[in-house]
Amino acid sequence: MHFLMEMALVISMFVSLLAAAWGCLNIWKGQTDSIKWLERGQLLVISLVVFSSIILLCALITRDFSFKYVADYTSLGLSNFYAVTAFWAGRPGSLLFWLLVITVGGTIFLGTKKYSDLPEETKVAYWMLYFAIQAFFLFILTSASPPFTQLANIPADGTGLNPLLQNPGMAFHPPLLFFGYGLFTVPACLSIAMAITRGEDSWMKLTRGWVLPAWSFLSAGIVLGAWWAYMELGWGGYWAWDPVENASIIPWFVATAYLHTSILGQRYGVFKRINIILVNLTFLMCVVGTYIVRSGIIASVHAFGGGGVGGLLLAFILFYLFLTLSASFFANVKKSKLEANAFSRQGLLVITVWTFIALGTVIFLGTMWPVISLGWETNPVGVNAGFYNTVTMPLFTLIGLLLLICPWFSWNEGIQDKTGLAVSIFTALCLSGAAWFGGIRMILPLIAFGSGAGIIASTIMLALRNKTLSSKRFWIAHGTHLGVALMIIGVAISGPYATTQQVAISEGQTFSFSGYEFTYKELTASKRHGIASKMANIVVSKNGQEVGILKPEQLTFPGNNHPHSEVSTIFSFGRELYATIHDIKNGRLEPLTVSVHPLVNWIWVGGTLVTLFPFVVFFPARKKKLHSPDAQ
């Protein structure tokens, strides 16, 4: 079985390589007679990749420890749910899952009308690129990172899954990211294909139904990863500027920049070359993120080791960057110029795009600084969280201000709706003033809070005054902006104004913190599914009234003697209470860490809206009624 699975991937790789080479030869000769065979080749590749993925999944569920990957990431005591999620827990499995998404995405696009309407030469160029990308992933899976390695001595039990990964958030966070990564492959390849064949620039419209879901999946993966960090790691935050976290958000900034330049590209025919670069740079940054996470080049709390994939990924990144720049340079586009001043919706969109690019660039340089500084430092040290917070906070605030005023400007010049702009700004100022009197005194959080509140008011006004509420574009844009506004408010307040206290405390003792009283009532011990639990019951009261009970736990997993802290919260859209235990000695908590996080749940609500509204693109458009004398 192991040999059979390895051969399935090897055959897939050779089919992809031959198809890519055949497509390249056809492009060189100006022929299109290979298109049917290329399409059949894709069906063969997806069949073999899906078959291999199913076999790996079955091996994980049945705990077939003859597979090294299964032995490394599962155990007999692991639940079936987490055995399934072990598919993407390690490098070989996660790369196979990413390849699976790519092959499925390419095959779905093959069956669409938009694909069938493409010129034959564009189809050949598209498949040449798509097969080359699939071949690259298959080469890694058959050489540096094979998922079907067979063990000579089969262990009685496996190593098991890292306890930190045994969480619903982490079960869905990686596949959502890979859905985003994989779906960006279609628009990236199509844009270069049209550039190579000197075709039209209609690829932006053709791939809108791919870019929006891909962006949404990527957003969902990032938000869910932040929630997992908040609920599982126990340090009380949701973003630590870890290299692995940064690796996922860098392509998000590039993709978001592209979403805005593509609006101008489709509406006014501008930024055609820039759009080719941005959509391919998004895909490329996904690979760069994988290089950061899986090459071992940068140390991270949850990165994978080297394993020989770093050099392959770097070679692919450099080649694909050269291909992207070359394709954009030789693309058959008419010269166009943005005919609008800075104080127009076009101008403000351009400023927004540059802000997103600046954010992605700053985070990329900060993440790669240990590598960059090797040129002049013997022992380079990475930048800390303070650097990112200091540099990015003004840019985040600027985005909030741009979202506040942009809808009220005309596309070409000046303000279109002075009343709407005035009401939005007035709302922002009033709520900023209220926040000031409520104790929010830092300037940037205050401005960000006001702009987020103003965006909410703007969105409500636009919805009430808009006569085309059935418009999908309206709900995709403004619904997503509403979610971003909620996240801006949550980030602006929850981070700078979170408070934390650590207390060593015994049963029956009470302490006060941030206006609350915390009483440690008792410690209870239990065991479920082989996991030993020690749970502290902390009664929380305020002004003599009980607010709730915090129940932080210390968990000990089978085969792992190192205790793992489990967070407990008392939910609130205002001030959420948060508790975790570091150590327990004879019933004494040493220490108990309690935190107060104001408005943190606005981030998760806003993130949910951000990830859901782009899927409005799939809703059927309402047909306009035709008014005629016969109809009356």
N, C-alpha and C positions, 0 to 999 in steps of 0.2 A: 504493500500500500504506500509506504514512504517513497519508494522508487517511482511508483506510478504518479504520485503527486508532484514529485520533482520534475519528472518528464513532462507533465502537463504544463508546468511553468516554462520549461525549456522550449517546448514546441511553440507555446504562445510567444516567447521572445523571438524565435527565429521567424515565425509568421509575421510578427510586427516589423522586424528588421527588413525582411524581404519586401513587405508591402511598402514600407517607407522608401526603400531604394527604388522599387518599381515606380512609385509615384514621382520620385525625383527625376527618374529617367524620362517619364512621360512629360513632365513639365519642361524639361530641357529640350525635348523634341517637339513640344507643342501638340502632343497627342492626348486623347481622352479615352482611348479604348480599354483602359484598365479599370475604369470606375466600378463596373459590376463585380470584378474580382476583389477589388479593395473593400467593397461593402460586404462581400461574403467572408473576406478575411476577418473583418471586425466581428461578424457573428461567430466565427470560430474562436477568436480570442476571448470574447466575453463568455462563451460556453465553457472554455477550459478554466478561466479565472473564477467563474461562479462555482464550478464543480470543485475546484481546489479550496475555495473559501468554505463551502459546505462541509467538506471533509475535515478541515481544521476545526470548524465549529462543532461537529459531531465528536471529534477527539477530545475537545475541551469539556463537553457535557458528559461524556462517558468516562472521563479521567483516564484516557489512554496514555499512560506515562512512558510509553515507548517513544513518543514524540518529545524531544527535548524541550520544545516550547511549552507543551502542556505541563511537563514536570516542573518547569521554572515558574509558572504563573498560576497554577491551581493546586489544590490538595483535596483529599477525601472529605475533609470537614467544610469545604467551601460550598456555599449554596449554589444552585444551578444558575440563578440570576447573575451572580458575580463570576461564575465560570464562563458565561457568555460574554460578559464585558471584558474578560481576560483576553479576548480576541485582539483588542487594541491596547492592551496593557504594556506590551513589550514592543521593541523596534520591528522585528519581522512581521508580527501580526498587524501592527498599525500601518506599516507600509503596504501590506497586502490589502488592508481595508481601503486605504487611499486609492490603490490601483483599482479595486473593485468599483469604487464610486466613479473613477474616470471612465472605465470601460462601460459601465451602465449609462453614464451621462452621454457618452459618444453614441451609444446604440439608440438611446431614446431620441437624440437629435436626428439620427439617421431616418427615423420613422415619421418625422414631422413634415408638414407641407412646406415650411420655410426652407428646409433642406432640399426638398425636391425641386423647388423653384430656383435654386442656385445654378449659375452657369457650370457646365461640365468641367471646365478647366479649374474653376474655383473649388469644386468638390475634390478634384485630384490633389490640389495643393493642400487643402484642408486635411485630407487623410494622410498625406505625406507627413505633416507635422504631428498629427494626432498619434499615428503609429510610432513615430520616433519617440514621443513622450512615453507611450506605453512600453516600448522596448527598453527605455532607460530604467523604468521602475522594475521591469522584469529582470533586467540584468543584475540589479542590486539584489533582488530576491533569489536569484539563482547563483549568486557568487558571495557577496559580502554579508548578506543577512538572510539566510534561508530559513523559512518557517517549518520545514518538514524534516529537519535533521533527526536521525534515528539514534537512540541510545543503545549501546551494546549491553549495558547492565541496567535493566529496568528497575527503578526504585519502587518500594512498596507504597510510598506516598510522595507527593510533590512538595515543593518549597512553599507554595501558597501565595496568595495575592497580598501585596502590601496593604496593611490595615488602612492606610490613608486613602487607598483607592476603593475600599469597600464602603462606598457612599453613593446614594442615588445621583448626586450632582456630578461626581466623577464618572459615573456609569454612562452619562449622556453627553458630558462636556467634550471628550475627544471626538466621538463620531460626528457631532454637529460641526466641529471645526473641519473635519475631513470632508464633510458634505460641501462646506463652503469652498475649501481648497479645490476639490475635484470638479465642481461645477464651473469654476472660473476657467477651466481648461478649454471649454467649448468656445466662448467669445474670444479668448486669447488666440487660439489657432485660426479661427475664422477671420479675425482682423488681419493677421499676417498673410493668410491665404489670399485675401482680396488684394492686399498690397503687392504680393508676388506676381499675381496674374493681372495686375494693373486694372483691377475691376472697380466697381462702384464702392462708395463708402457707406452702403446701406447696412453694413454689418451691425451697426449700433442699434438700429431698429429691430433687426432680425434676432438679436441676442438679448433684447431687453428682458424677455421672459426667463433668461438664464442668470443675468447679472443680479437682478433684484432678489431672487431666492438665494443665490450664492451669498450675497451680502447679508441677507437675513440669517442664514445658517451660521455664517461666521460671527455675526453679532450675538446670536443665541449662545454659541460656544463660549465666547468671551464673557458674557454676562453670567452664564452658569458656572464658568470656572471661577469668577470672582465670588459668587455666592458660596461655592464649595470651599474656597480659601477662608471665607468669613465663618462658615459653620463647622469646618472640619479641622483646620490647622490650629485653632485655639489661640492665636495671637491677637485676635480682636479686630483685625482689618480685613479688607477685601482686595487690596492691591499693594504689593510690596516692591514693585518694579524689578521683580526677578527676571533674569534673561528669558526664561521660558514664557512668562507672562507677556513680556515685551514682544517676543517672537510672533505671538498671535495678533497683537494689536497693530503692528507695523503694516501688514497688508490691509488691515481694516481702514487705516487712514488713507492709503493709496486708493483703495476701492471707493471710498467715500468721495475723494477728490474726483475720481472718474465719473461717478454718478452725476456730479454737478457740471463737469465739463461736457458730458454727453448731452445734457439738456441744451446747452448752447450749441453743441455740434449739430443736433437734430433740428433745432429751431432756426439757427442762423447760418449753419454751414461753416462754423469756425472751429479751430483747434483740432483739425482732423488728424494731423500727425501726432499731436499731443495725446489724443484719445487712444491711438494705437499704442503709444508708449505706456500710458497709464494702465490700460487694461492688461497688457502683458507684464508690466511691472508688478501688478497685483498678484498674478500667478507666480511670478518670479520670487516675490517676497514671501509667498507661501513656502517655496522651496528653500529660500534663505532661512526662514524660521525653522524648517526641518533640519537644515545644516547646523543651526545654533543648538537645537535640542538634541540632535542625534550624532553629532560628530565628535563631541567631547572637547571642542575647542574652547568652550567657556564653562566654568563651573557653575552649577545651579543645584538648588535643593531637590529639584525633581526633573533633572535632565538625564538622558541616557548616556552611556559611555560611548567611546569611539567606535570600535567594532569594524573599522576599515571602510566606513561609508563616507567619511568626511571628504576625502580626495575626489571620489566620484561625484558627490553633490557639488563641490566647488567647480569641477570641470564643466558640469552641466550648466551651472549658474553663469559662468563666464561665456560659454558658447551661446546660451539663449539670450543673454544680454546683447551680445554682438548681433545676433539674428534680429532681435527686436529693433535695435537702432538702425540697422541696414534696411529693414522692411519699411520703417517709418520714413526714412530718407528717400527711398525710391518709390514710395507710394504715389499712385496717380491721383493727386488731389489738386483741385483748383486753388490758387492763392486767394485767400480771404482775409479780411481784416475786421476786427471787432469794432463796430461803429457805435460806440456808446461811451459816455464818460463814467467816471468812478461813481458818481452819485446817480446810479440807475441800477435796476435789478441785475443787468448783465455785469456791470462793474463790481457790484457787491458780491456776486457769485464768484467772480475771479479772485477777489480778496479772500473769500471763504476757501476757495481751492488752494490758494497759496498758504493759508493758515494750516489746512490739513496736511499739506506737503511738508511744511515746516515742523509740525508735530511729529510726523513720521520720521523725518530726517534727524531731529534731535534725539528721539528715542533710539533710532538705529545707531547713531554715532555713540551714544551713551552705552548702549548694550555691547557694541563691538570695541569699546575703548581699550579693554585689556589686550585685545589683539592688535589694534592700531598702534598703541603705544609701545609695542614690542620693538618698534624701529629705533627707539631711543632710550628705553628703560629695560633694565635687567629683570626686575621683579615688578611688572605692571600691576596696578590695583584698579579695579573697576570703580565707577562713580557710584555714589550712594543715593538713597532715596531722596535725600534733601536736594540734590542737584536736579532730579526730575521734577520734583514739586515746585522748585523755584522757577525753572525755565518754562514748564508746561502750563502752570496755573494762569499766567497772563494770556496765553494763547487759547486755553479753554474758555476763559472769560470773554475774549474777543469773539469767539464763535457764538456764544450766547447773545452778545449784543447784535451781531450780524443777523442771527435768526429773528431777533426782535423787530428789527426795522426793515429787513429785506422785503417782506410781502407787501408793504405799502408803497414801494417805489414802482414806477413804470419800467418797462423793459428797456426803453431807449434813453430817457432823460427825465430827471426830476422825480418829485413825489406824486404819486397817482391818487392817493387817498390821505389827505392831510388830517382828516378827523380820526381815521383809524390809527394813524401813526401817533397822533397826540394822545389818544386814549391809552394806547399801549405803553407809551413812555410815562404817562402820568401814573398808570397802574404800577409800573415798575418802580417809580420813585416813591410812591406811597407805601408800597410793601417793603421797600428797602428801608424807609423811615421807621416803619413798624418793627422791622428786624433790628434796627439800631437800638431802639428803646427796649427791645427784648434781649439785648446783650450781645448782638452780633456786631463787633466793632472793627474787625479786620476788613480792609478796603476791598480786596479782590473777592473774598467770599460774599461780601455785602453786595457788590455789583453783580456777581454771578447769580446770587439768590434773586435779586430784583429782575434781572434779565429773564431768568427762568419763569418767574411769576408773570412777567409781561408777555412772554411767548404763549403761556396758557391763555391769558386774556385775549391775545391776538387770534389764536386758533378758534376760540369760541366765537369771537366777532366775525371772523371770516366764514365760519360755518353758518352763522345766523344770516349773514348778508349775501351768501353765495347762492345764486339761482341754479347752479349745476351741481347739487350735492351728490348726484348719481355719478359724477365724474370720477373715474378710478385714479386719475392723476392727482386730483385734489386730496383724496383720502390717503394715497401713498405718501405724498409729500408732507401734508400738514398733520396727518396722524402720526407719522414717524417723528416729525418735529415736536409734537406734543410729548411723545415718549422721551425724546432727548431733553426737553425742558424739565421734566420730572427728574431725570438723572442728573442734570446740572444742579438742581436744587439740592438733591440728596448728597452729591459729591461735595458741593460747596460748604455744606454745614456739617455733615457727618464726620468728615476727616479732620478739619481744623478744630472742631468743638467736641470731639469725643474725649471723655475723661476716664481714667483708669486708676484703680487702687488694688494693691496686693496686701493681703492680711493673712497671717498665720493664726488659725482659729480652731478652738476645740468645741465639742458638742455643748450646746446650751449658751454659748457666748454670743454677744451681739455687738455690732459696730455700725456706725453711721457713715454715709458717704453720699455726696451730691443730693442731699435732701431726702434720702431713703434710709431706712433701718433694715439691716440684714441680720437675721437670727439663724444660726446653724442649729437645726433641730436634732437631726440624727443621720447616721450613716447606715445604709442598707446594702446587703450583699446578695447577689443572685447569679444564676448562670443560665444562659439560653443559647442554643445552637453551638455549644462548646465554648462560648465567649463568657469569661468571668467578668462580672460587673460590680463595682463599688460606687453607689450613688449617694451623694450628699443632698439632703433636703434643706434648702435655704429659704426661709419665709421672709418675704419682702413686704414692708409696710411703709406708708407715708402719711404723716399727720394722724397716726393712730389707726389708719384704715389699711387692711391687707390688700396689697397690689397683686400678689401672685406668689408662686413658689418656683424657685430656680432649682433644677435638678442636674447639676453637672456630674459626669461620670468619669471613672477611670476604668478602661476596658483592657483586658488581657486576652489576646487571641491565641488559639491553639498553635503550638510550635513557636511562639514568640513570647518570651518572658518580659519584654520591655513594655510597660504599661502605656496605653494610648489614651489621651484626654478626649472626652466627648463634650462638646459645648452645649449649654442650655441657655435659652433666651425667654424673655417675657415680651411677646410681640407688641409693638406699638407703632403707629404712623408718626408719633411724636418722638418720645425718648424711649428707645428700646434698651432693656436691661440684658446684660450678657455676662455669663459666668463660666469659668473653667478652672479645673484643678491641676496643679503641677505634680504634687506628690501627696501621699497619705501615709502617716506614721502613727500607728496605734489609735486610729480614729481622728487624729489631728490633721487638718488640711494645711499643707506647707508648700506654697501658700494657696489660698483661694484668691483668684483674680476676678474682680468684677469691673465692668465697664458700662458706661452710659453712651449710647450712640444715637444722637438726635437725627431724625429724618432718614435713617439709613434704608428703611424699607421703600422709600420713594425711588431708590435706585432700581430695585427689583421690579417694581410696578412699571416704571418707565422703560426698563430694559425689555419687559414683556411686550409692551406696545411697539417698541422699535423693531422687534423681531417678527411681529404678527402683521403689521400694516402692509409691508411690501408684498405679501401674498395676495393682496387685493388684485394684483395684476392678473391673477387667474380667474377672477370673477367674470362671468359673461357680461358683456356690455349690453346695456338696455337699448333697444331699438327705438329710434325717434319716430313718433307718429307723424304720418304724412297728412297734412290738411288739404283737402280738396272739396270741391262742391258736392261730389258724390258721397263724401264721408259725413257731411253735415245733415 
